[in-house]
Amino acid sequence: MTFEESEKLWESIEMVKDVLMSSDRVIEKLPPDQAQFITAYNTMLTKAWGNLLDLYQEYATQNLTTH
């Protein structure tokens, strides 16, 4: 993965996090049946977010060093 690709990956991670956080606020205002649908969607999105974080962590471990 190039540095530019890693930056795009990080941007994607941040976007997914923002979507999850904003949808949590929406869920609080919905009736239970509608909230249940979005909660299921968020569960899948959270898994995808975790996978993106894993990819980024793998890249960072292999390519980024601190001095």
Backbone as ProteinMPNN parsed JSONL, in Angstrom:
{"seq_chain_A": "MTFEESEKLWESIEMVKDVLMSSDRVIEKLPPDQAQFITAYNTMLTKAWGNLLDLYQEYATQNLTTH", "coords_chain_A": {"N_chain_A": [[0.857, -1.165, 0.0], [0.569, 2.171, -0.842], [1.673, 5.358, 0.464], [-0.199, 7.318, -0.188], [-2.457, 5.761, -0.662], [-2.825, 4.788, 1.899], [-3.555, 7.13, 3.19], [-6.046, 7.609, 1.982], [-7.376, 5.371, 2.911], [-7.412, 5.952, 5.667], [-9.027, 8.242, 5.618], [-11.421, 7.05, 4.809], [-11.928, 5.44, 7.033], [-12.411, 7.423, 8.945], [-14.713, 8.595, 7.832], [-16.602, 6.5, 7.974], [-16.72, 6.216, 10.732], [-17.844, 8.7, 11.408], [-20.377, 8.456, 10.189], [-21.44, 6.335, 11.686], [-21.516, 7.511, 14.235], [-23.309, 9.655, 13.836], [-25.596, 8.272, 13.079], [-26.198, 6.94, 15.415], [-27.215, 9.006, 16.956], [-29.543, 9.516, 15.548], [-30.94, 7.112, 15.862], [-31.717, 7.222, 18.523], [-33.958, 8.812, 18.411], [-35.903, 7.502, 17.048], [-38.812, 5.356, 16.52], [-39.03, 2.109, 18.104], [-39.189, -0.098, 16.197], [-38.169, 0.952, 13.792], [-35.705, 1.823, 14.67], [-34.506, -0.599, 15.229], [-33.959, -1.666, 12.693], [-32.001, 0.132, 11.712], [-30.072, -0.226, 13.647], [-29.265, -2.85, 13.121], [-28.13, -2.467, 10.608], [-26.054, -0.748, 11.356], [-24.511, -2.515, 12.842], [-23.37, -4.136, 10.867], [-21.94, -2.178, 9.506], [-20.186, -1.379, 11.503], [-18.594, -3.644, 11.714], [-17.332, -3.569, 9.213], [-15.946, -1.181, 9.549], [-14.191, -1.928, 11.573], [-12.673, -3.805, 10.15], [-11.418, -2.107, 8.294], [-9.901, -0.574, 10.065], [-8.177, -2.558, 11.011], [-6.735, -3.128, 8.654], [-5.46, -0.664, 8.294], [-3.927, -0.529, 10.619], [-2.223, -2.699, 10.219], [-0.806, -1.774, 7.982], [0.392, 0.528, 9.117], [1.978, -0.606, 11.11], [3.839, -1.977, 9.59], [5.008, 0.013, 8.026], [5.304, 2.578, 9.151], [7.342, 4.397, 11.287], [8.494, 5.547, 14.456], [10.583, 8.075, 15.702]], "CA_chain_A": [[0.0, 0.0, 0.0], [1.341, 3.4, -0.887], [1.292, 6.342, 1.476], [-1.438, 7.96, -0.642], [-3.542, 4.805, -0.416], [-3.068, 4.746, 3.34], [-4.306, 8.342, 3.534], [-7.428, 7.378, 1.562], [-7.923, 4.399, 3.851], [-7.703, 6.655, 6.919], [-10.198, 9.086, 5.361], [-12.579, 6.151, 4.82], [-12.155, 5.068, 8.431], [-13.025, 8.576, 9.604], [-16.071, 8.771, 7.308], [-17.464, 5.465, 8.552], [-16.917, 6.578, 12.14], [-18.796, 9.817, 11.45], [-21.708, 7.925, 9.873], [-21.901, 5.575, 12.846], [-21.834, 8.423, 15.339], [-24.523, 10.411, 13.535], [-26.753, 7.376, 13.081], [-26.546, 6.686, 16.814], [-28.083, 10.11, 17.395], [-30.839, 9.335, 14.886], [-31.594, 5.948, 16.467], [-32.325, 7.627, 19.79], [-35.202, 9.546, 18.169], [-36.811, 6.692, 16.238], [-39.591, 4.305, 17.167], [-38.226, 0.888, 18.238], [-39.109, -0.944, 14.996], [-37.261, 1.604, 12.853], [-34.379, 1.835, 15.288], [-33.97, -1.953, 15.119], [-33.403, -1.805, 11.342], [-30.762, 0.904, 11.619], [-29.107, -0.871, 14.531], [-28.72, -3.999, 12.38], [-27.264, -1.873, 9.586], [-24.863, -0.249, 12.047], [-23.698, -3.664, 13.225], [-22.577, -4.492, 9.69], [-21.03, -1.067, 9.241], [-19.154, -1.429, 12.54], [-17.66, -4.712, 11.325], [-16.528, -3.037, 8.103], [-15.061, -0.176, 10.138], [-13.142, -2.686, 12.256], [-11.79, -4.365, 9.133], [-10.599, -1.0, 7.791], [-8.914, -0.251, 11.1], [-7.174, -3.626, 10.992], [-5.872, -2.899, 7.492], [-4.606, 0.499, 8.54], [-2.96, -0.885, 11.662], [-1.221, -3.55, 9.586], [0.039, -0.883, 7.178], [1.174, 1.39, 10.003], [2.972, -1.431, 11.782], [4.867, -2.359, 8.63], [5.588, 1.115, 7.257], [5.509, 3.829, 9.87], [8.204, 4.281, 12.469], [8.655, 6.778, 15.244], [11.976, 8.301, 16.098]], "C_chain_A": [[0.904, 1.229, 0.0], [0.879, 4.335, 0.229], [-0.027, 7.017, 1.105], [-2.642, 7.051, -0.412], [-3.859, 4.721, 1.071], [-3.828, 5.982, 3.802], [-5.776, 8.19, 3.154], [-8.11, 6.385, 2.506], [-8.296, 5.083, 5.161], [-8.915, 7.567, 6.764], [-11.472, 8.244, 5.381], [-12.935, 5.727, 6.231], [-12.865, 6.204, 9.167], [-14.459, 8.794, 9.134], [-17.026, 7.749, 7.904], [-17.74, 5.774, 10.013], [-17.941, 7.702, 12.262], [-20.22, 9.36, 11.161], [-22.266, 7.163, 11.07], [-22.309, 6.494, 13.99], [-23.124, 9.195, 15.06], [-25.747, 9.508, 13.529], [-27.155, 6.996, 14.503], [-27.467, 7.774, 17.353], [-29.474, 9.997, 16.787], [-31.618, 8.202, 15.547], [-32.323, 6.339, 17.747], [-33.696, 8.267, 19.6], [-36.249, 8.736, 17.417], [-37.655, 5.751, 17.082], [-38.781, 2.999, 17.16], [-38.107, 0.047, 16.966], [-38.168, -0.35, 13.95], [-35.834, 1.616, 13.393], [-33.719, 0.467, 15.154], [-33.329, -2.172, 13.753], [-32.067, -1.084, 11.236], [-29.688, 0.302, 12.52], [-28.475, -2.079, 13.843], [-27.759, -3.518, 11.294], [-25.957, -1.394, 10.228], [-23.943, -1.382, 12.491], [-22.806, -4.093, 12.066], [-21.538, -3.416, 9.39], [-19.894, -1.033, 10.265], [-18.131, -2.516, 12.228], [-16.757, -4.238, 10.193], [-15.522, -2.021, 8.621], [-13.894, -0.863, 10.845], [-12.153, -3.298, 11.274], [-10.877, -3.293, 8.545], [-9.526, -0.611, 8.801], [-7.804, -1.298, 11.156], [-6.199, -3.449, 9.832], [-4.917, -1.741, 7.731], [-3.548, 0.179, 9.584], [-1.857, -1.768, 11.093], [-0.254, -2.714, 8.753], [0.963, -0.069, 8.079], [2.278, 0.607, 10.686], [4.144, -1.743, 10.843], [5.626, -1.159, 8.05], [5.887, 2.396, 8.015], [6.382, 3.574, 11.097], [8.236, 5.609, 13.187], [10.094, 6.876, 15.679], [12.016, 9.216, 17.297]], "O_chain_A": [[1.876, 1.305, 0.751], [-0.164, 4.126, 0.848], [-0.872, 7.26, 1.968], [-3.712, 7.512, -0.015], [-5.021, 4.598, 1.459], [-4.657, 5.896, 4.708], [-6.657, 8.595, 3.912], [-9.28, 6.548, 2.851], [-9.369, 4.832, 5.709], [-9.742, 7.659, 7.672], [-12.493, 8.68, 5.913], [-14.112, 5.661, 6.586], [-13.81, 5.968, 9.92], [-15.329, 9.138, 9.934], [-18.14, 8.095, 8.298], [-18.866, 5.612, 10.482], [-18.812, 7.656, 13.131], [-21.165, 9.816, 11.806], [-23.432, 7.33, 11.426], [-23.333, 6.273, 14.637], [-23.945, 9.367, 15.961], [-26.828, 9.935, 13.934], [-28.333, 6.754, 14.767], [-28.39, 7.492, 18.118], [-30.468, 10.338, 17.429], [-32.823, 8.321, 15.767], [-33.416, 5.845, 18.022], [-34.512, 8.268, 20.522], [-37.354, 9.22, 17.173], [-37.284, 5.391, 18.199], [-37.931, 2.812, 16.29], [-37.029, -0.473, 16.68], [-37.442, -1.091, 13.289], [-34.876, 1.437, 12.642], [-32.503, 0.381, 14.984], [-32.271, -2.795, 13.659], [-31.101, -1.645, 10.718], [-28.507, 0.328, 12.172], [-27.271, -2.303, 13.972], [-26.696, -4.106, 11.094], [-24.876, -1.622, 9.684], [-22.723, -1.218, 12.51], [-21.625, -4.38, 12.259], [-20.393, -3.723, 9.059], [-18.762, -0.692, 9.922], [-16.935, -2.328, 12.453], [-15.551, -4.481, 10.215], [-14.373, -2.002, 8.181], [-12.748, -0.43, 10.728], [-10.948, -3.313, 11.522], [-9.693, -3.542, 8.32], [-8.381, -0.35, 8.433], [-6.632, -0.962, 11.327], [-4.988, -3.599, 10.0], [-3.73, -1.817, 7.416], [-2.393, 0.578, 9.44], [-0.688, -1.606, 11.442], [0.96, -2.913, 8.806], [2.167, 0.013, 7.835], [3.396, 1.103, 10.828], [5.299, -1.768, 11.268], [6.773, -1.307, 7.626], [6.666, 3.221, 7.538], [6.153, 2.624, 11.845], [8.028, 6.664, 12.587], [10.738, 5.873, 15.986], [13.096, 9.537, 17.793]]}, "name": "protein", "num_of_chains": 1, "seq": "MTFEESEKLWESIEMVKDVLMSSDRVIEKLPPDQAQFITAYNTMLTKAWGNLLDLYQEYATQNLTTH"}
